[in-house]
Amino acid sequence: MDLYTDTKPQGAFSALLADQDLTHLERMLRRFLSCDSGGPALPTSYWRERIATVIGQAHLSPTQIQTVHRLYLYLDIAEHAGRDDTTLPVAQAACLV
């Protein structure tokens, strides 16, 4: 019987990697969901998959979980606005929080 069913990495290095991934995703979402990006980028389904990958790779801290929720909120607002792959300014989404 396997006593170690949770194979996610733990510790400071894992937290650092998760922070870097979430920071990168937030930066990219700000760029691609803003009007400054010059048009459509990637569909929201792509971003959801990327976020889910980060969630699946590490134990997240409460702060990291808040970041994940914020990223999902940005995507939800973009989809609700009918802009599945384009131009919702993230600054506007942040104002709705």
N, C-alpha and C positions, 0 to 999 in steps of 0.2 A: 504494500500500500504506500502510495506516494504522499508524504507529509507536506511537501512543498508544492501546493497547487497554484500559488501566486508567483508567477515568474517575472513580474515587472521589476525592473531595477529600482533600488531604493538608495537614499542617501543624498548627500550634497551634490554629487556630480549629476545624478539623475534630475534633481531639482534645477540645476543650472541648465541642463539640456532642454528641459521643458520650458524654462523661462526664455531661452533663446528662440525656441520654436514658436512660442506664443507671441513674442515680440515681433518676430519676422512676419507671422501671419497677420498680426494687427497692422503692421506697417504696409503690407501688401494690400490688405483689404481697404485701408484708407486710400491708397493710391488707385486701386481698381474700381472702387465704388464711388470715387469722387468724380466731379465733372472735369477735373484737370487731366484725366487719363486719356482723353481724346477719343473715347468711344468704348464699345463693348470689349470686355477682356475675357474672363472665364466665367462659366455659369456658377451659380451659387452651390450647386451640387458638388462641384470640385472643391470649393472652400469647406463645405461641410465634411467631406471625406478627409481633407487635410487636418481639420480640427479633431475629428474622431481618431485619427492616427495618433495624434499627440496624447489624447486621453487614454488610448490603449497602451501606450508605451511606458507610462510612468504613473506613480502615485502623485496626485496633484495636491498642492497646499490649498488652503481656503482662498488665498489671494489668486492663485492660478485658476481655481474653479470660477471665481468671479470674472476673470478675464475671458474664460471660455464662454460663460453666459453672455458677456457683453458682445463677443464675436458672433454668437448665435443670434443675438438680438439685432445686430446690424444686418445680418443676412435675412432674418424674418421681415424686417422693415423693408428691405430692398425687394423681397418677393411680394410683399403685400402691396407695395407701390407699383407692382407690375414691371419691375425692372430686374428681372431675373438675372441678368448678366451685365448690367450697366451702371447707371449714373446716379445713385443716391449718395449725396454727400454724407460721409460718416459724421461730420460735425452736426448735421441736422439730426441724425439718429441719436447721437450722444445727448442732444438737448431734450429728447423725449424720455430719457432714462429718469 
